[in-house]
Amino acid sequence: MVRYTFANVGNTFSARAVSDYLKAEHRSLDNETVYSYLEKLEKAYILHRCSRYDLQGKEILKTQEKFYLADTALRYSVLGYNDDTVASSLENIVYLELCRRGYTVYACKVGNAEIDFVAVRQNEKIYVQVTQEIKSEQTKEREYNRRLEIRDNYPKYVLRTDLFAGGNYEGIKTMHVVDFLLSGEF
């Protein structure tokens, strides 16, 4: 259960997927037990639950949430290092930083596209997308077009780690992840 959750940090969560994974491992747990374990991990301050926000209906949904680790080093201590985990670790770090700055953070979906975070603090709202690199036109469209679909005037950010992480794309601010983390602007 812990291995599965740690390996899927930042992915949309489904108790059924965990149950299916455990069945493949020749273990059996029902959905209620899975949620009970997750609740215990939250109460132990190992996991943070990031609820899903419906942008069109303007409501918090009770399903398809994401989970993030309270300390990203936990993932490496359990699973070891893997190049494929860098992107989800960056997302985890940004989530924790937004929480530390007093935002209530939600995962969000617009149509079939996902937005990593909608962060709300009093009357402020920001939209944040985290990506490791943008190497292709397809990736660029995926990361930016989601935010262009949002028709409000709240700030939108795409955070990257590559060399060209700076500037503005049709009103969406592009920043290096480190600059975002060190910025006092938020």
Secondary structure, DSSP 8 states (H G I E B T S, - for coil): -HHHHHHTTTS---HHHHHHHHHHTT----HHHHHHHHHHHHHTTSEEEEEEEETTTTEEEEEEEEEEESSTHHHHHHH---GGGHHHHHHHHHHHHHHHTT-EEEEEEETTEEEEEEEEETTEEEEEEE-S---SHHHHHHHHHHHHT--S-S-EEEEE-STT-EEEETTEEEEEHHHHHH-S--
